[in-house]
Every structure is written in structure tokens, then in C-alpha cells.
Amino acid sequence: MTVCHHTFLQTGYVLAERLLYIPSHGVCLLAAVLLDGLFAAVTGSGAGGGEVGNETGAGSTSSTSSGAAAAVVAATLPKKSKRGKKSSAGTGSAGGGGGSSGSSKGDWTSARGILFAATIVFVCSVVSNKTRARSLDWNSQGRLYKTAVDMLPGNCRMHHNYATTLETGKEREFHLREAVRLWPQYSAAYANLGVELARSGRLSEATDVWIEGLTKGTMVIGQTTSIMMSNLANALKNLNRMEEALPWAEKAAKARPNNEQSAQTLAIVKQALSKRKK
């Protein structure tokens, strides 16, 4: 949890579903136990009333989980002034034929009980309102990724994912370039940035981006890399740079042997080069 909630350390990536959501279940249970103990300590019951001795009178002690939690919380609270009474943590006795016993539940009708309940209701209301506001970010992928970019501007994946939800334009290009800047080996960002440049009529610039992506992003192997090779070979062909297109067309055809476009591009490039030699 410490790694991914970004309170003490900005990691630049999101793993909440694996490192935060599941462990939070245990935290919620622990919070419930501590609140139960805090209520018992504040209202003067639980640990303040002593533990209940067993019925056999053998001198052993028993306590509920709320009583134990109350004892822990009570130890951290300031003790009452001595006016003929012992502090709440020191009253009562255990064992010996059923020593003094306190109520296992606090008094909700007391002033402290009402204040404690009101505090819990207030905190839950604030958190619920925050949850409701945050839930609106899940209405669409675009809004979700935009919120993530605002919260984590140094996350390359959020910039890339947000760009994929945008129409062709300067904002889309900006976020793709930002993704590449943050992670120079991000092949998918290079691939989509080249496509964006090609769509805007900057085909030569797109080829430079794809070449850079295939050079720097060679550590990221997969379908994205083969598609980028195919796009680069096709773009160089359209720019009539056949000598440069040939090695990339061959690599694309090898990486995608069943792809008709890659095979067709390779055939066209070879045919053009053969005509030039003649």
C-alpha cells in the first residue's frame, strides 16, 4: 500500500487494483476494531470497567476483542484526575470468582456517546461525498484518463492512454510526445505518434519517429513493433525512398508472415528497385 498510494513516494505507475484495493479490506476491519475500542474507552466502558472473571473462579481472565482494543486505546488517553477514583485503565479486577465486570458495550445515550456517533457520521458523510464525486470520473475512458493525467502528470501510460481517446489534433500529439519523453522505450507511444503525424500530412516526420521508436524501443517486443515496421516500410515506399524501405519491409514481412499488407509492400519495393537497376 505504501508503494502505490503516492503519499510519501511518487512511483509514476498505477497498481491500485493489486496493491491497494485488496489490502484495504483488512485495514477497514482493523479500523472497525479500533473504533469499537475507542468508543468503549471514551464512554468509560470496556477496559474502563475491568475484565470479566471466568465462572469457575480459577483466577484466569477473559476479554472480548473490543475490550482488548479499548485497553490499547485507553492507554493512550490522558488519565482522569484522582478524586477518590482510580483511572479508567486501572479499575476493576480479574478472576477470583468473577471480579468486577464492565459492560461490553458503550452507552450511546451519553453525551460522549452521542458526540462519538456524530463524529463517525460526519466522517462517513465526507468520505461518501468524495467517493460519489470520484465515481463521476468513471463515466468515460476519456474523463478517467484525463483525471489520471492531472493527478499523475509524470505517468507515461496515462498520457498515452488519454491520447488514444482524443481525436486527431495538437492535444493528442502533445500527450503522445509527452509519453515518449517520459519513457523513451515506449514503443506503443512511438507507433501512435507516427500515425498521428502521418494523418496530419507529415509523413517524413512520421518515418523519423518510427525509426527512433524501433531503435530505442527494441527492448519492447510484440505486435506493436511489427506494426510499426510495416507502417515505416509503407511510408518510405510512398516517399519513394525504396532503398531505405527494403530492409524494413523485409523485417515486417518476417515478423508478420500472414499479413497481406506487409507482403504486398515488400513486393512493390522489390519491384521498384529492380526497375531502377534496369
Buried (B, 14 or more C-beta within 10 A) or exposed (E): BEEBEBEEEEEBBBEEEEBBEEEBEEEEEEEEBBBBBBBBBBBBBBBBBBBBBBEEEEEEBEBBEBBBBBBBBBEEBEEEEEEEEEBBBEBBEBBEEBBEBBEBBBBEEBEBBEEBEEEEEEEEEEEEEEEEEEEEBEEEEEBBBBBBBEEBEEBBBBBBBBBBBBEEEEEBBEBBBBBBEBBEBBBBBBBBBBBBBBBBEBBEBBBEBBBBBBEBBEEBEEEBBBBBBBBBBBBBBEBEBBEBBBEBBBBBBEBBEEBEBBBEBBEBBBEBEEEEEE
